[in-house]
């Protein structure tokens, strides 16, 4: 399948939560800034359906948007953020101070050096790929918005672009940013 034949999915990162650490699968709410970022990001955009992470920083906005635009919405727990293990919820500055070498190794090669107790990148990638495979199979030509997380978008972009996961830290994914992603099952292989 060529890139032109791939199904196009639009990914939207959640807005700001006011938290400044690896939040991972902690269920943070959006801040007022986060709500306004997301509302601004979708102005003038059109989709036929929405699929969202079940974490409230994604799901709450996806529910609001689906209701306002009378669009079908499906929540999918497989679209949740990476689980950072022992680092989840710790300020990055604290990790840098207490475990600086481990943090540097993680940023350079997250597959070989995950945080202690963290989800493996293989498991993270497999669950995200399975979720997008299902989105593509059910979409039948519809324009789909997937509301998810920064780490998820970075990993998916690495897979599609055939980049090393070590490149993830250098991929810009600001809050409430949209990312068009060509997707087909061959990407997950």
Secondary structure, DSSP 8 states (H G I E B T S, - for coil): --GGGSEEEEEEE----S--B--TT------HHHHHHHHHHHTT---SEEEE-SSHHHHHHHHHHHHHHT-EEEE-GGGS----GGGTTSBHHHHHHHHHHHHHHHHH-TTTS--TT---HHHHHHHHHHHHHHHHHHHTT--EEEEE-HHHHHHHHHHHHT--GGGGGGS---TT-EEEEEE-GGGG-
